[in-house]
Amino acid sequence: MKWSDNTTLTIVIIGAINWLLVGIFRFDLVAFLFGNLSWLSRIIYTLVGLCGLYLISMYGRIRSS
């Protein structure tokens, strides 16, 4: 895997863990650490979303290999 694939996968896994905490414990780790919808937490949420969209391309790369 390329460096960018590993980085984006790590960011998406961190985002998934945050959603797990929200779903089970109603605890938003990003909001706790950086503030509830502060500019920094919004950047983090956007970054996780963009990384998720980037990883959609893995389906095509996996199928072609």
PDB file of N, CA, C and O in Angstrom:
ATOM      1  N   MET A   1       0.836  -1.191   0.000  1.00  0.00           N
ATOM      2  CA  MET A   1       0.000   0.000   0.000  1.00  0.00           C
ATOM      3  C   MET A   1       0.877   1.249   0.000  1.00  0.00           C
ATOM      4  O   MET A   1       1.985   1.263   0.534  1.00  0.00           O
ATOM      5  N   LYS A   2       0.352   2.263  -0.601  1.00  0.00           N
ATOM      6  CA  LYS A   2       1.066   3.525  -0.630  1.00  0.00           C
ATOM      7  C   LYS A   2       0.950   4.218   0.721  1.00  0.00           C
ATOM      8  O   LYS A   2       0.091   3.883   1.537  1.00  0.00           O
ATOM      9  N   TRP A   3       1.828   5.188   0.942  1.00  0.00           N
ATOM     10  CA  TRP A   3       1.812   5.959   2.180  1.00  0.00           C
ATOM     11  C   TRP A   3       0.475   6.663   2.366  1.00  0.00           C
ATOM     12  O   TRP A   3      -0.054   6.705   3.477  1.00  0.00           O
ATOM     13  N   SER A   4      -0.070   7.211   1.300  1.00  0.00           N
ATOM     14  CA  SER A   4      -1.340   7.921   1.403  1.00  0.00           C
ATOM     15  C   SER A   4      -2.480   6.979   1.771  1.00  0.00           C
ATOM     16  O   SER A   4      -3.390   7.362   2.506  1.00  0.00           O
ATOM     17  N   ASP A   5      -2.436   5.747   1.263  1.00  0.00           N
ATOM     18  CA  ASP A   5      -3.466   4.770   1.621  1.00  0.00           C
ATOM     19  C   ASP A   5      -3.405   4.438   3.106  1.00  0.00           C
ATOM     20  O   ASP A   5      -4.437   4.380   3.776  1.00  0.00           O
ATOM     21  N   ASN A   6      -2.214   4.223   3.613  1.00  0.00           N
ATOM     22  CA  ASN A   6      -2.061   3.914   5.041  1.00  0.00           C
ATOM     23  C   ASN A   6      -2.506   5.073   5.919  1.00  0.00           C
ATOM     24  O   ASN A   6      -3.160   4.868   6.942  1.00  0.00           O
ATOM     25  N   THR A   7      -2.154   6.281   5.524  1.00  0.00           N
ATOM     26  CA  THR A   7      -2.532   7.456   6.309  1.00  0.00           C
ATOM     27  C   THR A   7      -4.037   7.648   6.324  1.00  0.00           C
ATOM     28  O   THR A   7      -4.628   7.866   7.381  1.00  0.00           O
ATOM     29  N   THR A   8      -4.660   7.568   5.155  1.00  0.00           N
ATOM     30  CA  THR A   8      -6.108   7.767   5.104  1.00  0.00           C
ATOM     31  C   THR A   8      -6.844   6.640   5.823  1.00  0.00           C
ATOM     32  O   THR A   8      -7.861   6.888   6.471  1.00  0.00           O
ATOM     33  N   LEU A   9      -6.353   5.422   5.721  1.00  0.00           N
ATOM     34  CA  LEU A   9      -6.978   4.313   6.435  1.00  0.00           C
ATOM     35  C   LEU A   9      -6.887   4.518   7.940  1.00  0.00           C
ATOM     36  O   LEU A   9      -7.847   4.232   8.656  1.00  0.00           O
ATOM     37  N   THR A  10      -5.769   4.999   8.428  1.00  0.00           N
ATOM     38  CA  THR A  10      -5.604   5.280   9.860  1.00  0.00           C
ATOM     39  C   THR A  10      -6.567   6.358  10.321  1.00  0.00           C
ATOM     40  O   THR A  10      -7.172   6.232  11.386  1.00  0.00           O
ATOM     41  N   ILE A  11      -6.720   7.420   9.533  1.00  0.00           N
ATOM     42  CA  ILE A  11      -7.631   8.507   9.894  1.00  0.00           C
ATOM     43  C   ILE A  11      -9.075   8.014   9.917  1.00  0.00           C
ATOM     44  O   ILE A  11      -9.841   8.383  10.808  1.00  0.00           O
ATOM     45  N   VAL A  12      -9.449   7.190   8.953  1.00  0.00           N
ATOM     46  CA  VAL A  12     -10.816   6.667   8.918  1.00  0.00           C
ATOM     47  C   VAL A  12     -11.059   5.714  10.095  1.00  0.00           C
ATOM     48  O   VAL A  12     -12.157   5.703  10.651  1.00  0.00           O
ATOM     49  N   ILE A  13     -10.081   4.932  10.476  1.00  0.00           N
ATOM     50  CA  ILE A  13     -10.229   4.048  11.639  1.00  0.00           C
ATOM     51  C   ILE A  13     -10.414   4.868  12.908  1.00  0.00           C
ATOM     52  O   ILE A  13     -11.239   4.520  13.752  1.00  0.00           O
ATOM     53  N   ILE A  14      -9.659   5.951  13.054  1.00  0.00           N
ATOM     54  CA  ILE A  14      -9.837   6.830  14.214  1.00  0.00           C
ATOM     55  C   ILE A  14     -11.237   7.424  14.215  1.00  0.00           C
ATOM     56  O   ILE A  14     -11.875   7.515  15.264  1.00  0.00           O
ATOM     57  N   GLY A  15     -11.716   7.828  13.045  1.00  0.00           N
ATOM     58  CA  GLY A  15     -13.079   8.342  12.939  1.00  0.00           C
ATOM     59  C   GLY A  15     -14.120   7.286  13.288  1.00  0.00           C
ATOM     60  O   GLY A  15     -15.131   7.592  13.920  1.00  0.00           O
ATOM     61  N   ALA A  16     -13.875   6.044  12.878  1.00  0.00           N
ATOM     62  CA  ALA A  16     -14.800   4.957  13.198  1.00  0.00           C
ATOM     63  C   ALA A  16     -14.831   4.690  14.700  1.00  0.00           C
ATOM     64  O   ALA A  16     -15.891   4.414  15.261  1.00  0.00           O
ATOM     65  N   ILE A  17     -13.683   4.769  15.346  1.00  0.00           N
ATOM     66  CA  ILE A  17     -13.642   4.599  16.802  1.00  0.00           C
ATOM     67  C   ILE A  17     -14.415   5.720  17.487  1.00  0.00           C
ATOM     68  O   ILE A  17     -15.109   5.482  18.475  1.00  0.00           O
ATOM     69  N   ASN A  18     -14.301   6.933  16.970  1.00  0.00           N
ATOM     70  CA  ASN A  18     -15.068   8.049  17.532  1.00  0.00           C
ATOM     71  C   ASN A  18     -16.567   7.790  17.403  1.00  0.00           C
ATOM     72  O   ASN A  18     -17.319   8.031  18.348  1.00  0.00           O
ATOM     73  N   TRP A  19     -17.008   7.302  16.242  1.00  0.00           N
ATOM     74  CA  TRP A  19     -18.435   6.998  16.070  1.00  0.00           C
ATOM     75  C   TRP A  19     -18.875   5.844  16.951  1.00  0.00           C
ATOM     76  O   TRP A  19     -20.018   5.821  17.407  1.00  0.00           O
ATOM     77  N   LEU A  20     -17.992   4.885  17.200  1.00  0.00           N
ATOM     78  CA  LEU A  20     -18.302   3.801  18.132  1.00  0.00           C
ATOM     79  C   LEU A  20     -18.549   4.354  19.534  1.00  0.00           C
ATOM     80  O   LEU A  20     -19.490   3.949  20.216  1.00  0.00           O
ATOM     81  N   LEU A  21     -17.692   5.282  19.953  1.00  0.00           N
ATOM     82  CA  LEU A  21     -17.871   5.910  21.263  1.00  0.00           C
ATOM     83  C   LEU A  21     -19.167   6.710  21.323  1.00  0.00           C
ATOM     84  O   LEU A  21     -19.854   6.710  22.344  1.00  0.00           O
ATOM     85  N   VAL A  22     -19.500   7.390  20.232  1.00  0.00           N
ATOM     86  CA  VAL A  22     -20.757   8.145  20.190  1.00  0.00           C
ATOM     87  C   VAL A  22     -21.939   7.190  20.272  1.00  0.00           C
ATOM     88  O   VAL A  22     -22.895   7.454  21.001  1.00  0.00           O
ATOM     89  N   GLY A  23     -21.891   6.098  19.545  1.00  0.00           N
ATOM     90  CA  GLY A  23     -23.001   5.165  19.504  1.00  0.00           C
ATOM     91  C   GLY A  23     -23.224   4.415  20.810  1.00  0.00           C
ATOM     92  O   GLY A  23     -24.366   4.196  21.215  1.00  0.00           O
ATOM     93  N   ILE A  24     -22.153   4.025  21.462  1.00  0.00           N
ATOM     94  CA  ILE A  24     -22.286   3.220  22.680  1.00  0.00           C
ATOM     95  C   ILE A  24     -22.414   4.088  23.926  1.00  0.00           C
ATOM     96  O   ILE A  24     -23.276   3.841  24.769  1.00  0.00           O
ATOM     97  N   PHE A  25     -21.566   5.094  24.045  1.00  0.00           N
ATOM     98  CA  PHE A  25     -21.481   5.868  25.284  1.00  0.00           C
ATOM     99  C   PHE A  25     -21.989   7.305  25.159  1.00  0.00           C
ATOM    100  O   PHE A  25     -21.996   8.043  26.145  1.00  0.00           O
ATOM    101  N   ARG A  26     -22.418   7.715  23.948  1.00  0.00           N
ATOM    102  CA  ARG A  26     -22.800   9.110  23.693  1.00  0.00           C
ATOM    103  C   ARG A  26     -21.667  10.072  24.080  1.00  0.00           C
ATOM    104  O   ARG A  26     -21.897  11.133  24.659  1.00  0.00           O
ATOM    105  N   PHE A  27     -20.447   9.665  23.742  1.00  0.00           N
ATOM    106  CA  PHE A  27     -19.256  10.454  24.048  1.00  0.00           C
ATOM    107  C   PHE A  27     -18.530  10.750  22.744  1.00  0.00           C
ATOM    108  O   PHE A  27     -18.022   9.837  22.093  1.00  0.00           O
ATOM    109  N   ASP A  28     -18.479  12.012  22.364  1.00  0.00           N
ATOM    110  CA  ASP A  28     -17.800  12.441  21.146  1.00  0.00           C
ATOM    111  C   ASP A  28     -16.387  12.887  21.521  1.00  0.00           C
ATOM    112  O   ASP A  28     -16.195  13.971  22.072  1.00  0.00           O
ATOM    113  N   LEU A  29     -15.412  12.048  21.221  1.00  0.00           N
ATOM    114  CA  LEU A  29     -14.024  12.320  21.608  1.00  0.00           C
ATOM    115  C   LEU A  29     -13.483  13.565  20.921  1.00  0.00           C
ATOM    116  O   LEU A  29     -12.761  14.345  21.541  1.00  0.00           O
ATOM    117  N   VAL A  30     -13.820  13.762  19.657  1.00  0.00           N
ATOM    118  CA  VAL A  30     -13.335  14.941  18.927  1.00  0.00           C
ATOM    119  C   VAL A  30     -13.882  16.214  19.557  1.00  0.00           C
ATOM    120  O   VAL A  30     -13.143  17.178  19.762  1.00  0.00           O
ATOM    121  N   ALA A  31     -15.178  16.219  19.865  1.00  0.00           N
ATOM    122  CA  ALA A  31     -15.772  17.394  20.506  1.00  0.00           C
ATOM    123  C   ALA A  31     -15.192  17.609  21.896  1.00  0.00           C
ATOM    124  O   ALA A  31     -15.009  18.750  22.321  1.00  0.00           O
ATOM    125  N   PHE A  32     -14.902  16.532  22.604  1.00  0.00           N
ATOM    126  CA  PHE A  32     -14.315  16.639  23.944  1.00  0.00           C
ATOM    127  C   PHE A  32     -12.921  17.256  23.879  1.00  0.00           C
ATOM    128  O   PHE A  32     -12.569  18.104  24.699  1.00  0.00           O
ATOM    129  N   LEU A  33     -12.131  16.823  22.897  1.00  0.00           N
ATOM    130  CA  LEU A  33     -10.745  17.297  22.811  1.00  0.00           C
ATOM    131  C   LEU A  33     -10.629  18.692  22.196  1.00  0.00           C
ATOM    132  O   LEU A  33      -9.792  19.488  22.623  1.00  0.00           O
ATOM    133  N   PHE A  34     -11.468  18.995  21.191  1.00  0.00           N
ATOM    134  CA  PHE A  34     -11.270  20.218  20.427  1.00  0.00           C
ATOM    135  C   PHE A  34     -12.432  21.198  20.496  1.00  0.00           C
ATOM    136  O   PHE A  34     -12.373  22.262  19.879  1.00  0.00           O
ATOM    137  N   GLY A  35     -13.481  20.866  21.227  1.00  0.00           N
ATOM    138  CA  GLY A  35     -14.623  21.766  21.349  1.00  0.00           C
ATOM    139  C   GLY A  35     -15.764  21.329  20.459  1.00  0.00           C
ATOM    140  O   GLY A  35     -15.552  20.739  19.399  1.00  0.00           O
ATOM    141  N   ASN A  36     -16.971  21.623  20.897  1.00  0.00           N
ATOM    142  CA  ASN A  36     -18.162  21.216  20.160  1.00  0.00           C
ATOM    143  C   ASN A  36     -18.327  22.099  18.924  1.00  0.00           C
ATOM    144  O   ASN A  36     -18.704  23.266  19.022  1.00  0.00           O
ATOM    145  N   LEU A  37     -18.040  21.521  17.769  1.00  0.00           N
ATOM    146  CA  LEU A  37     -18.101  22.192  16.467  1.00  0.00           C
ATOM    147  C   LEU A  37     -17.268  23.467  16.400  1.00  0.00           C
ATOM    148  O   LEU A  37     -17.674  24.460  15.795  1.00  0.00           O
ATOM    149  N   SER A  38     -16.105  23.423  17.029  1.00  0.00           N
ATOM    150  CA  SER A  38     -15.148  24.512  16.848  1.00  0.00           C
ATOM    151  C   SER A  38     -14.552  24.380  15.447  1.00  0.00           C
ATOM    152  O   SER A  38     -14.791  23.383  14.766  1.00  0.00           O
ATOM    153  N   TRP A  39     -13.795  25.354  15.020  1.00  0.00           N
ATOM    154  CA  TRP A  39     -13.214  25.291  13.673  1.00  0.00           C
ATOM    155  C   TRP A  39     -12.265  24.101  13.563  1.00  0.00           C
ATOM    156  O   TRP A  39     -12.173  23.487  12.500  1.00  0.00           O
ATOM    157  N   LEU A  40     -11.558  23.766  14.641  1.00  0.00           N
ATOM    158  CA  LEU A  40     -10.621  22.646  14.594  1.00  0.00           C
ATOM    159  C   LEU A  40     -11.361  21.310  14.513  1.00  0.00           C
ATOM    160  O   LEU A  40     -10.962  20.431  13.748  1.00  0.00           O
ATOM    161  N   SER A  41     -12.424  21.149  15.285  1.00  0.00           N
ATOM    162  CA  SER A  41     -13.173  19.893  15.214  1.00  0.00           C
ATOM    163  C   SER A  41     -13.864  19.747  13.858  1.00  0.00           C
ATOM    164  O   SER A  41     -13.988  18.632  13.350  1.00  0.00           O
ATOM    165  N   ARG A  42     -14.315  20.850  13.265  1.00  0.00           N
ATOM    166  CA  ARG A  42     -14.928  20.781  11.937  1.00  0.00           C
ATOM    167  C   ARG A  42     -13.902  20.372  10.887  1.00  0.00           C
ATOM    168  O   ARG A  42     -14.228  19.644   9.950  1.00  0.00           O
ATOM    169  N   ILE A  43     -12.669  20.834  11.038  1.00  0.00           N
ATOM    170  CA  ILE A  43     -11.595  20.419  10.124  1.00  0.00           C
ATOM    171  C   ILE A  43     -11.343  18.920  10.266  1.00  0.00           C
ATOM    172  O   ILE A  43     -11.160  18.225   9.267  1.00  0.00           O
ATOM    173  N   ILE A  44     -11.332  18.422  11.498  1.00  0.00           N
ATOM    174  CA  ILE A  44     -11.097  16.995  11.723  1.00  0.00           C
ATOM    175  C   ILE A  44     -12.228  16.167  11.125  1.00  0.00           C
ATOM    176  O   ILE A  44     -11.971  15.163  10.460  1.00  0.00           O
ATOM    177  N   TYR A  45     -13.488  16.578  11.354  1.00  0.00           N
ATOM    178  CA  TYR A  45     -14.613  15.855  10.769  1.00  0.00           C
ATOM    179  C   TYR A  45     -14.537  15.870   9.237  1.00  0.00           C
ATOM    180  O   TYR A  45     -14.813  14.858   8.594  1.00  0.00           O
ATOM    181  N   THR A  46     -14.169  16.994   8.665  1.00  0.00           N
ATOM    182  CA  THR A  46     -14.041  17.097   7.213  1.00  0.00           C
ATOM    183  C   THR A  46     -12.921  16.206   6.697  1.00  0.00           C
ATOM    184  O   THR A  46     -13.074  15.547   5.669  1.00  0.00           O
ATOM    185  N   LEU A  47     -11.802  16.182   7.401  1.00  0.00           N
ATOM    186  CA  LEU A  47     -10.673  15.344   7.012  1.00  0.00           C
ATOM    187  C   LEU A  47     -11.049  13.865   7.040  1.00  0.00           C
ATOM    188  O   LEU A  47     -10.698  13.118   6.126  1.00  0.00           O
ATOM    189  N   VAL A  48     -11.757  13.441   8.076  1.00  0.00           N
ATOM    190  CA  VAL A  48     -12.196  12.044   8.158  1.00  0.00           C
ATOM    191  C   VAL A  48     -13.132  11.718   6.994  1.00  0.00           C
ATOM    192  O   VAL A  48     -13.009  10.658   6.380  1.00  0.00           O
ATOM    193  N   GLY A  49     -14.058  12.613   6.690  1.00  0.00           N
ATOM    194  CA  GLY A  49     -14.976  12.388   5.579  1.00  0.00           C
ATOM    195  C   GLY A  49     -14.268  12.318   4.245  1.00  0.00           C
ATOM    196  O   GLY A  49     -14.572  11.450   3.426  1.00  0.00           O
ATOM    197  N   LEU A  50     -13.329  13.217   4.013  1.00  0.00           N
ATOM    198  CA  LEU A  50     -12.575  13.195   2.752  1.00  0.00           C
ATOM    199  C   LEU A  50     -11.734  11.932   2.627  1.00  0.00           C
ATOM    200  O   LEU A  50     -11.613  11.369   1.539  1.00  0.00           O
ATOM    201  N   CYS A  51     -11.157  11.489   3.729  1.00  0.00           N
ATOM    202  CA  CYS A  51     -10.375  10.250   3.696  1.00  0.00           C
ATOM    203  C   CYS A  51     -11.278   9.059   3.386  1.00  0.00           C
ATOM    204  O   CYS A  51     -10.881   8.150   2.657  1.00  0.00           O
ATOM    205  N   GLY A  52     -12.486   9.064   3.934  1.00  0.00           N
ATOM    206  CA  GLY A  52     -13.433   8.003   3.626  1.00  0.00           C
ATOM    207  C   GLY A  52     -13.787   7.973   2.150  1.00  0.00           C
ATOM    208  O   GLY A  52     -13.863   6.906   1.540  1.00  0.00           O
ATOM    209  N   LEU A  53     -14.003   9.154   1.578  1.00  0.00           N
ATOM    210  CA  LEU A  53     -14.296   9.223   0.144  1.00  0.00           C
ATOM    211  C   LEU A  53     -13.111   8.754  -0.689  1.00  0.00           C
ATOM    212  O   LEU A  53     -13.291   8.087  -1.708  1.00  0.00           O
ATOM    213  N   TYR A  54     -11.902   9.099  -0.261  1.00  0.00           N
ATOM    214  CA  TYR A  54     -10.703   8.655  -0.974  1.00  0.00           C
ATOM    215  C   TYR A  54     -10.593   7.130  -0.951  1.00  0.00           C
ATOM    216  O   TYR A  54     -10.198   6.517  -1.942  1.00  0.00           O
ATOM    217  N   LEU A  55     -10.942   6.526   0.179  1.00  0.00           N
ATOM    218  CA  LEU A  55     -10.793   5.082   0.300  1.00  0.00           C
ATOM    219  C   LEU A  55     -11.804   4.311  -0.540  1.00  0.00           C
ATOM    220  O   LEU A  55     -11.646   3.105  -0.734  1.00  0.00           O
ATOM    221  N   ILE A  56     -12.823   4.971  -1.033  1.00  0.00           N
ATOM    222  CA  ILE A  56     -13.743   4.302  -1.964  1.00  0.00           C
ATOM    223  C   ILE A  56     -12.981   3.824  -3.194  1.00  0.00           C
ATOM    224  O   ILE A  56     -13.340   2.811  -3.794  1.00  0.00           O
ATOM    225  N   SER A  57     -11.934   4.548  -3.568  1.00  0.00           N
ATOM    226  CA  SER A  57     -11.136   4.137  -4.740  1.00  0.00           C
ATOM    227  C   SER A  57     -10.419   2.808  -4.515  1.00  0.00           C
ATOM    228  O   SER A  57      -9.968   2.185  -5.476  1.00  0.00           O
ATOM    229  N   MET A  58     -10.305   2.363  -3.257  1.00  0.00           N
ATOM    230  CA  MET A  58      -9.640   1.084  -2.990  1.00  0.00           C
ATOM    231  C   MET A  58     -10.423  -0.070  -3.590  1.00  0.00           C
ATOM    232  O   MET A  58      -9.834  -1.086  -3.961  1.00  0.00           O
ATOM    233  N   TYR A  59     -11.752   0.069  -3.694  1.00  0.00           N
ATOM    234  CA  TYR A  59     -12.543  -1.019  -4.287  1.00  0.00           C
ATOM    235  C   TYR A  59     -12.094  -1.286  -5.722  1.00  0.00           C
ATOM    236  O   TYR A  59     -11.943  -2.442  -6.118  1.00  0.00           O
ATOM    237  N   GLY A  60     -11.888  -0.258  -6.480  1.00  0.00           N
ATOM    238  CA  GLY A  60     -11.424  -0.439  -7.854  1.00  0.00           C
ATOM    239  C   GLY A  60     -10.019  -0.986  -7.924  1.00  0.00           C
ATOM    240  O   GLY A  60      -9.719  -1.814  -8.785  1.00  0.00           O
ATOM    241  N   ARG A  61      -9.154  -0.541  -7.036  1.00  0.00           N
ATOM    242  CA  ARG A  61      -7.769  -1.020  -7.043  1.00  0.00           C
ATOM    243  C   ARG A  61      -7.670  -2.469  -6.577  1.00  0.00           C
ATOM    244  O   ARG A  61      -6.833  -3.224  -7.072  1.00  0.00           O
ATOM    245  N   ILE A  62      -8.525  -2.863  -5.623  1.00  0.00           N
ATOM    246  CA  ILE A  62      -8.509  -4.244  -5.149  1.00  0.00           C
ATOM    247  C   ILE A  62      -9.021  -5.178  -6.250  1.00  0.00           C
ATOM    248  O   ILE A  62      -8.470  -6.255  -6.473  1.00  0.00           O
ATOM    249  N   ARG A  63     -10.080  -4.745  -6.928  1.00  0.00           N
ATOM    250  CA  ARG A  63     -10.680  -5.569  -7.985  1.00  0.00           C
ATOM    251  C   ARG A  63      -9.710  -5.743  -9.155  1.00  0.00           C
ATOM    252  O   ARG A  63      -9.674  -6.807  -9.773  1.00  0.00           O
ATOM    253  N   SER A  64      -8.927  -4.711  -9.463  1.00  0.00           N
ATOM    254  CA  SER A  64      -8.023  -4.788 -10.617  1.00  0.00           C
ATOM    255  C   SER A  64      -6.758  -5.582 -10.325  1.00  0.00           C
ATOM    256  O   SER A  64      -6.060  -5.984 -11.255  1.00  0.00           O
ATOM    257  N   SER A  65      -6.450  -5.813  -9.067  1.00  0.00           N
ATOM    258  CA  SER A  65      -5.204  -6.554  -8.771  1.00  0.00           C
ATOM    259  C   SER A  65      -5.424  -8.018  -8.584  1.00  0.00           C
ATOM    260  O   SER A  65      -4.473  -8.758  -8.332  1.00  0.00           O
TER     261      SER A  65
END
